[in-house]
Amino acid sequence: MEFAVAAFSTVAGVALSKLCSVKGKLNTDATIISEELKWIEAAMKDHASSVEPMSFLQAEYFAQLRALAYDIQDCIDSFNAKMTTDDEFADKIAQLKERSTATTERIKRFGFPVQGAAAQAAAAAVPAEIQNFHFLMRGGNLNGDYHNCLLYLRLFPHEHHVRTKPLERRWTAEGLVPGEQGAASNLGMLVGSSIIRSTQRSSNGKVKRCQPTGDAIRQYITQRSMSENFIWLSHDVAELQNEHLRRLSVHACANAHLNLPQSLSLLRTLAVFSTGAAATLDSYEAVLDFTKYKLLRVLDLKECAHLSAGHIQAIYSLVLMKYLSIKSGIIDRLPREIWKLNQLETLDLSGSGSSECDGADGIVTVYKEVLLLPRLKHLIGKFELSGTDTIWAPVPSDVEKFLKAHKSMLETLAGFVTGQKVGFPQLMSLMRRLRKVKIWCEPNAKRRNLHALSSAITKFIRDGPGEPHLSRSLSINFQGSSGGFTSDIDPVPGILAALKLQGKLGQFPPFVSQLSSIDELCLCSTGLSWEDIRAGLSYVDIQGELICVGGLKYLKLIENEDTLGPIVIQPDHLKSIKRLSIVCKPRLDITIQAGALPDLVSLHILCETLDVLPGTPGIEIAHMNQLDQVELHPQVQGGIRAQWQLAVDGHNNRPVPFLLFVEEP
């Protein structure tokens, strides 16, 4: 029963913290509710040592308690957002006090039934991974957040590859975890406990996409989510009878009529997915009435392309919204009404493409109001600032004043367009909390903008005042223009966790060579030769040893043309590299000499025409004692594949590295 107890504790904890902020303001009933919730939470913990699964009576208790805690949160949030008057708030609190007292008395009267032999036998049928999860929770290694995070995976369709960053931000927006660091920690524990598995990793080895581990785990999540009324699904014509839904995931099927309850006034999360051919515009707009979802915190329309801009206008009045995701292309302009969403933490208007060098998102024009949102942390898409919003006038604009006062919470700006319009390049240097920046440079970009951009990037990477301890990443897409302006970025010692450059470069950027620390570098379609790259990444220290710039650990090269030339990695090259990925269309001529890349953990060579064999003067891998993964393109010739498989199988490392054949990104 630990899961349900922990789940209620998390929800109740949030409700209690909200009550404490208002109970002295209006009504002593809030104090009574606070005491009742504390008693209930303590009573539930006393029964946490019971073995799963819960009885029907216990499941009903938890469902009522969860609903009560959610109603308290909604009541407080609505009051703080000025959605209710003082009198309405007092009446609602009085009603909640009566419900809380009645629920408490009911639990006292009926108590918790002792689990019998039947329940013990049922517990034995729980998947082994979940039993291990129970053990971790009983041992104190896991807290109540994990249960809710696990059940949240019910939101996604079967076999869906869940993107981890948006998942973590949803958890945070829902209040299921205490901040994004807690979300990342929970995800790591769920992966480490084999409850969920990684289906895609980024260049630095971090989990990028994930799924529940196996059908048994999926079934467990489904059953528990339904029994606790946590998340409900709508697949097609089957109408949901429960109008008191808090979370709803719509999995629209081809040519199916969506049939949802008329009233979804308590909805906190709504996600729409297409599980087959796209549903029609009418089928979506006929049932998705955003004017009725006043309590919505999370809205995910990333895979819902068939909504008109006029229909989604009502979204901008949902003042409790914290996470909003709309597929790129639905709108080309973000209205000024966005200012109403002053609780918004994540705004994602990007496309759903997964390509490593994808830049096909349509440009969305935004007004200054989006930059004045007080809680916005993540602005994702392809944006440019409206030309009607003048900045850098003789009198500073309200945006400049807001940013200079360090009121902005913006951490992710991925990304903005640098072209003819003045705006983001000038404002970037004022955004002190930025951690991740993506930039598209248009061929017609004004020199004034490029100069401002170079200065902003210099400030961003420099280890100086502000927030130097934050992990920063930078991505620049030249979009067919020359990357010559990168020469204007001051080559001063700086720090970057990750850098991605896409587009033609006349030379290896000098500022990269001077970075005092960089973990991950991706060069995509730059046209640089391997000799240019190797020379730019290496320098000779005072002992005369060749050192990799900034202690680079992850290097990824992506080329569609035959520009890399022969790649020869000698023992004194790139000694600190742990992950190497090379993606190219033409034939790849690569040599890794004996003794080279001694600390390599992951080797990805995604090229259809690969003639070199491991264990030969072409590529030596036997000395790579840390090697854990080798990936090749699935179209590599059968004989070459067989030789690589033999080399991997015979590797001395334990655990034995594994060979994967994956499509290029």
N, C-alpha and C positions, 0 to 999 in steps of 0.2 A: 504493500500500500504506500510505499515511500513516495512514488511518483506523484500520486494525487495530493498527498499532504504537502509535498514540496511545491507543487503547482499552485495550490491554494495559498501557501505562505507567500509566494512571490506576488500574487495578485493582491492579497490582503496587505502586504507591506507597502505597495504603491498607494493603495487606498488610504492606509493609515497616515502616510506622509502628507497626502493631500488634505486629509481632515485636520491635521495639526496646524495647517496654514490658515484655516478659516474658523475653527471652532470657537475662538474667542471673539469673533467679529459679530456674529449675528444670532446664534442660537445655541443654547446649552445642549440641545438634542444631538449636536455633532459630537459633543464630549461623550455622551452616552453610547453613540454608535462606535466611537473609538474604543471604548472599554469593552463593548460587546465583541468587536472584532479581535481584540487581544485575547479575550477568553476563548473564543472559538479556535483561534490559531493555536493556542496552547493545548486545548483539548485534542485537536487533530494530531499534534506532534506526539502526544502521549500514546497514540495508537499507531505510530509510524513503524513500529517494529514488526507489525503483522506481515505475513507473507502474501505476495500477490496471488491471485487477483482480488479485487474488491468484491464484496457482496452487492446485490442489487440495492439494498438499503443504503450502504455506504456510497455507492455511485450517485444515488439520489441526493444524499447529503452534500456531496462535493459539488454537484451541479447547482444546487441552490446557493451554496456558499460562494461559488465562483460568480454566479449571476448577481448576488448581492454586492460583492466587491466591485464588479464592473459597474453596477448602477451607481455606487458611491463615487467611483472615479468620474463617470460621465456627469454626474450632478455637479461635482466640484469644478471640472473642466469647463462645463457650460457656464457656470457662474463666473469663473475667472475670465472667460471670453466674452462676458456681457451678453450672453445669449438668453439669460433669464434675469428677471428683476429680483430685488431683495425679497419681496413677498413670495414670489414663486419659488425661490431657493429655500426659504424657511418652510414652506409647505412641503416641498420635496424631501427636505431633511426629516421633517416630522414623519412622513410616510416611511422613509427608510428606517427610522428608529423603531417603528412598529414592526416592520418586517424583520429587522435584526433581532429584536426581542423574541418574536414568535419563532424564528429559526433556532435561536439558542435554546428556548424552552423545549422545542421539539426534539432537539438532539439530546438534551438532558433526559427527556421523558423516555425516548426509545433507546438511547445509547448505541454503542457500536457492537454488533454481534461478533462473537468469537468465531474465528475461522475454524472450520471443521476439517475432517479428512477429505471431503470432496474438494474443498478449496485448495488443500495441500496438494492433492493430485492434479488439479488444474494448473497449479503453479509449476509443476514439473514439466508441463507442456509448453511453457514459455520458451522462446528461442534462447539458445545458449548465450548469444551475444547480449541479450537483454538480462539474463540471469547474472552475467558478469557485470553489467551496468548496475544492477541492484546491489551487488557486492560493493562496488565502488561508492555508491551512495551511502550504504550503511557504514562504510569505513570513514566517511567524512570527506572523501576526496572530491565528491561532486555536490553541488548545491541545487536548490530548487529551480534555478533557471534552466537547467538542462532538460527537464521534462517538457517544459513549454516549447523550447527550441526544437526538440525532437518532434513533437506533435505538429509543429508548424510546417514540416515537410509534407504534410497532407495537402497543403495548398496546391502543390504542383501535380501535373498529370503523370501517369505511370511512365517510367523510363525517361522523364524529363531531366536534362542535365542542368542542374540548378547553379546559377552563377553565385559565387560565395559572397562577393562584396555587396550586391543588392540584398542578399539574404540577411547578412549581418545588419544592414541598415534598416531592414524591415523589423528585425528583432528589437532594435533600439527604439524605433518609432513606436512600436507597440508597448514599450515598457517591459518587455520580457527579460531584458538584461540591463545591468547598470552601466550603460555607455558602450561605445564601440570597442573599447579594449576588452570589456567583458564578453562582447559578442565574438571577437576573434579568439579569445580564450576558450569559450564554449565550443566553437567550431573545431578548434584543435583537439579538445578532449573527446568530442564525438568521433572525429576521424581516428584519433589514437586508440579509442576503445573499440574500433571496428564496427560501430553502430552505423556510420555512414562512410562511404568510400570516395576517394578522389577519382574523377573521370577525366580530368584535364589539369595539368599543372602549368604554371607560368615558367618563364625562363629561369627564375631563381628558385624553382622547386616548390613554391607555395601552391596550395590547392586553389584552383581557379574555378572549377566546376565539380559538383558532387551529386551523389545519389544515396538513398538508403541501401544498405548492404544486403541484398537478396530479398526474395519474396517473403520470407518469414518476418523480417523486420518491417517490410511494407504492410503486411497484414496486421502486425501488432499496432503500428501507427494508426492504421485505418480504424481498427476496432476501438482503441483507446480514445481516439479523437471523437468518434461518434458517441461512445458511452459517456464521455465528459462534456459533450456538446461544445467541443472546442472549434472545429472547422467542419463546415458542410459543403458538399459538392452539388453542382447542378450540371448534369450531362446533356440532357436533351428535352424531350417532351414531358418527362416525369416531373410533376409539380412538387416542390417542397412544401410540406404542410406547416413546418415550424416557422412562424413569423418572428420569433425572438432570436434570430440568428445574430451572432457577433462577428463571425468571419465566414465569408462565402467565396468559393472558388468556382467560376463558371467555365466548364470545359465544353465549348461549343463544337458540335459535330456538323458535318456538311449537310446542308439542306434540312437542318432540324430547327424546329420552332422552339425558341427559348421560352421557358415557362417558369417565372419566378414569383414568389409571394408578392402580393400587392403592397404590403407594408414591410419595409426593411428599416424602420426608424432607429433600431438599435445597432445597426451594422457598424463595425469598427474597421474591418478590412474587406476589400473587394478586389479580386483579381480575375481577369478574363484571359483565357487561353483558347487557341484554336487547335483542336485535336485532329482535324481533317482538313478538307478543302474549306476555304474561308466562308464563314457564314455571311448572309446578305446584310446590307446596311439596315434594312427594315427590321430584321430579327434582333439586332442589337439595340437600336434606338427605341424600339417599341417597349422594351422591358427595363432598360437602364435609365432610371429617372433620378438623376443626381440631385434634384431639388429635395428629395426625401431622405437623403443620407446625411443628416445634419451632424451625426456623431462620428463620421468617417475619419480615421487617422491614416490609413494606408489605402491607396488606390493605384493599382497596377494595370495599365492598359497597353503595356508594351507590345503584346501580340494581337491587339485589337485595332486593326488598321481601318476598319469600316465604321468610323464615327465622324460626323461632320463637325466643323469648327463651331457652328452655332449650337449644336447639341451639348458640347462639353463646356459651353460658357458658364453653365450653372456650377461647375466645379469650383470656380473662383470665389464662391460664397461659403465654401465649407471651411470655416475658420479654425476647426480643430485639426485640419490636415497636417501631417508631418512628413509623409512620403508620397510623392506624386510622380508617376512614370507614365508617359504618353509616347507612343511610337512616333519616330521622326517622320514627317511628311503629312501628318494630320493637320498641323497648323504651321504657318510660316511666320507668325507674329504672336508674341506673348503679350496679351493686353495689360494695360496699366492696373486693371483690377486685381492683379496678382498680389498687390500690397495687402489685400485682406487676409491672405494666408500667412499671418505673422507668426504662426507656430511651425511653418514649413522648415524641415531640416534637409530634405533631399528633393531636388527637382531634376528629373532625368527625361530629356527629350531627344535621346539618341536613337539610332536605328538598332536593329537586332542582329547586325552582321557580326561574325566571329573572326573575320580575317585579321591577321596580325597587323597588316598595313591597310586596314579598311579606312576609307575617308569619304564614303559616298553619302553620308548624312546630309540632308538639306539644311540650308542656313536658316536659322530662326532669328528674327529681329526681336530684341528685347529693349524695354525701356528702363530707365534708371531705377524704377520701383523694385525691380528684382534684386538689385544690388543693395537696396535699403532694407531688405527683409532681415529682421534682427537675429533670427535663429538659423538662417540658411548656412549649411556646411558644405553641401555638395551640389554644384551646378554642372550638369553633364549634358552634352549635346554639341551643337556647332552654332555658336552665337555671334552676333554682331550688335553693337549698340546703335539704337536709332539715331539718325542724324539730327532729329529735332531736340535731342537732349544735349545741350551745349555744355562742354566742360572746358576747363583751362581758360575761362574768361577772366577779365580783370578782377571780378568778384568770384571767389571760389564757389562752386556749386554745392548743393546739399550732399551730393554723393562724395565729393572730395572731403567735405567736413566730416562726414560719417566715417570715411575710411581713415582719415588722419587722426580721428579720435579713438581709433582702434576698437570701434564698436562692431565691426564686421566679424562674423564667425566663420567666414568662407575658408575652407581647407582644400576643396577640390574645385578647380576651374578647368574642366576638360570637355570642351575647350572653346577658344574664341578665334575669330577670323581677323587677320591683319591685312587690310586692303586699303581702300580709299578713305574710309570713314575713320575719323578720330574717335578714340574711346578706350577700349580695353588695354592697348599697349601702354597708354599713359597712366591708367589706373592700377595696373598690375603692381607697380612698385609701391603702391600704398596699401596693398593687401598683406598685412603682416603675418597672418596665420596660414598662408598658402602652403600646402604640402605636395599637391599634385597639380601640374599645369600641362595642358595640351594646346598647341598653337598651330593654326593653318595660315601659311603665308601665301597670299595670292600673287600672281605674276605682276599685277598692276599696283602693288602696295606702295604707298607714298614713302618717300625717303624719310619724311618726318616721323612716320609711324615706325619704320624699321630702326631708326636711331633710338626712339623711345623704347622699342622692344629690346634692343641690345642692352640698353642701360638697365631695364627691368630684370632681364635674365641675369646680368652680372650681379645685381643685388640679390636675386633669388638664390644663386648658388654660393655666394660668398659667405664664408664663415665669419659673420660679424654680429652686430646688434640685432635684436629681434628675437627670433626663436631658432638659434643655430642647432639646438638639439633635436629638432624635428627631422624625421626622415622625409627627404624631398625627392620627387621624381619629375622629370621634364620630358615632353615629347614635342618635336617640331616637324611639321609636314610642309615641305616646300611647294607642293602641288604644281610641279612643272616649272616653277621659278627657280632662279639660282639661289643656292644657299650661301652666296657670297657674304651676306650681312653677318654671318656667324664669325667672320674675321674681326668684326667690330666689338664682339663680346670680349671684355677685358680678360686676358689670360692670367688671372690672379688665382691663388690657391682658394679652392672652394670645395663644397661637399655636395654630392648627389647620391641618392640611393640607386636611382635608375635614370638612364638617358636613352631616348629613342630619336634617331634622326632619319627622316624619310625624304628622299628626293636627291637630285644630282648635286654633288659637291665637287668643286674644282680642286680642293685639297682637304686633307684631314684637318678638322677645325682646331686651331691652336689652343682654344680655351679648354678643350678636352684633355690635351696633353698636360695641362698645368693643374688639373684637379688633384687636390690633396687626398681625396677619398671618393671612390665610385665603386659600387658593387656590381651594377648591371648595365650593359651597353648593348643596344640593338641598332644596327645599321641596315636600313632597308632601301634598296634601289639607289644607292648613292653613286654607283659607277666607280668607286675607289678600288684599286687593286689591293691584293693581299699585302704586297710590300708597303704600300702607303699606310694601310691599317696597322700592320705590325710595327712600322717605324713610329707611327703616332702614339701607339700604346706602350712604348718601351723607352726607358732612359737608363743611362749608365750611372750607378751610384759612385760614391767616393772610393769604394773598394774595387771599382772597375767591373762590377757585376751588373748584368742586364736585368732591370727590374720592371715589372708591369705597372703602368701608371695607376696611382691611387689604390693599389691592391685589388684590382679588378678581379671579380670572382665569376661573373656570368657574362658570356659573350655570345651574341646571336647575329648572324649575317644572313640577309635575305636578298637574293639577286635574281632577276629574270633574264639578264643578259650575261654574255660571257666576258665579264669584266674583272672578275676576281683573279683570273690567271692561276698558275700553279700555287697551291697552298702548301708550304713546307714549314712545319713546326719543329724546331730544333730543341734540344734539351734545355737551352738557356732562354727559351722564349716563353713568356706568359706562364711563369711558374705558379702563380697564385690562382689560376683559373680552375674552378670546380665544375662548371657546366659550360659545354660548348655545343652550339647548335648552328648548323649551316643548311640553309634552304636555297636551292637554285634549280632553274629549269634545265640548263644545258648540262653537258657532261662535266663532272667534277674531278679535277686532278688534285688529290690531296695526299700528303705524306706526313705521318706523325712518327718521328724518329724514336728509337729506343731511348728511354729515359725522359722523354718529353711529357709534359702535363702530369706530373707525378701525383697530384692531389685531385685528379679528375673524378667526379662522381657520376656525371651524366654526359653521354655523347650522343648527339642527334645529327644524323647525316641524311637529310631528306632530298635526295636527288635520284631521278629515275635511272640515269646512266652512271653507275658506279662500278669501276673496274678494279679498284684496289681491294686487297684481301688483308684481314688481320693476321698477325703472326708472321708477317713478311716484312721486308724492308719498307713496304708501302705504309703499313699501319701496325704499330706495336702497341698492344694493350695489356700484355701480361704483367708489366711492372706497375700498372695503375691499381694499387692496392685498395683504393676507396671506391672503385668503379661499381656502380649499383644499377645502371640502366644504359642500354644501347638501343637506339631507335633508327630504323632504316625506312626508306620509301617502299610502299607495298609493290611497286612495279620493278624493283631491282631483280635482275635475272636470277633464275632458280639456283644455278650453280654458285653464284656469288652469295646468295642468301644462305645456302647450305654451309658454305665455308665460314661465314660469320657466325652461324648458329653453333658450329663445332667449337670455334674459338671462345664464344661466350660460355658454352657449357663446360669447357675445360679450364675456365679461369679459376685461379686459386682463392679468390676472394670468397668469403662466407658472410652473408648469404650470397649464393651464386647470382651474378647479374642476369637480367632477363632481356631478351631481345623482342622488341615490338616492331610491327610494321604499320606505320600510321600515315594518313594522308597529310600532305603539306597544308599549312595554315592558309 
